[in-house]
Amino acid sequence: MKKFTPKFLVLNAACGLLCICIVVGALFFSTNNTSVQGEDELQVIFVWQIDSFEGGKGSRAEYLRSQGVKFAKQNNVYVEVTALSSQSARYNLENGVVPDIISYGSGMYGLESYINESYKTKVWCRGGYCLLSVTSNDFSDINEQNTVINEGKENLTIAAAMFCGLQNSDCLKPTSAYVKLINGDYKYLLGTQRDIVRLQTRGVNFYVCPITQFNDMYQNISVTAATGEKGDICNSFIEFITENSSDISSLCLFYDGLNLYDNNLKEMEGLSFEYTVTAQVSKSWRENIEEAIKQKDTDKLKSLLKSL
């Protein structure tokens, strides 16, 4: 059986700093042809994995590949998973390259017109924000001066900080932030499950206080281009992923309704959040919320989140 392998064309932006990968050739062909010709008409499902926030450990793309292998044993399909940045995904979509399924973080724009609304978008795992300390489990004296923020990736970390009154705390790259905590430069760290894993790996004693006022770290998954029988197969794969959610403990992420951990990660399970972000948003909404964050306008931030 012939296996399709996506090819990538790297384009350098004028600034010399941005490389955009566009999936062409076989991927474009396959998204417009629902099967690989052969004796059994093997269906090929193309999945894009977009990491817009730090996970816990491991690769979410590799996780989806492993789930695809299991799914393939029960169905006449082959699941091809490609890891893309949000920028690359938008570029590909704008140029007519559309996969069958996209897995993406809440608050990503540029996908809204490509989602197949015949099928329900689902959350297959989530992260969460938390306050961390290596010296105290009290957290009552936390302030902007004694706290450092893990700035994250594309998630709205400063929004979480604003809900905690920490919007003016120092922001550092993820690894630098947790090292500053360990070294005693700051008493507290506003971080995520990834920082919990970092501290566990380091072997230090630490304390966790979950932030429940806000969360945007949801990994959503949607059927996109596929319709008819192909769409049904894609939807079945999404259901397979959510029905086997206990496996996400390998990622040190969470699935609401399941208790997977008996260590510090347990503090982040079974939570509800006052404000969240929907799966798909418009570019204008994203720009408005980023402006509210830039202005440190908590009231405007809450208003935008309520309006979703």
Disulfide bonds with the S-S distance in Angstrom:
none
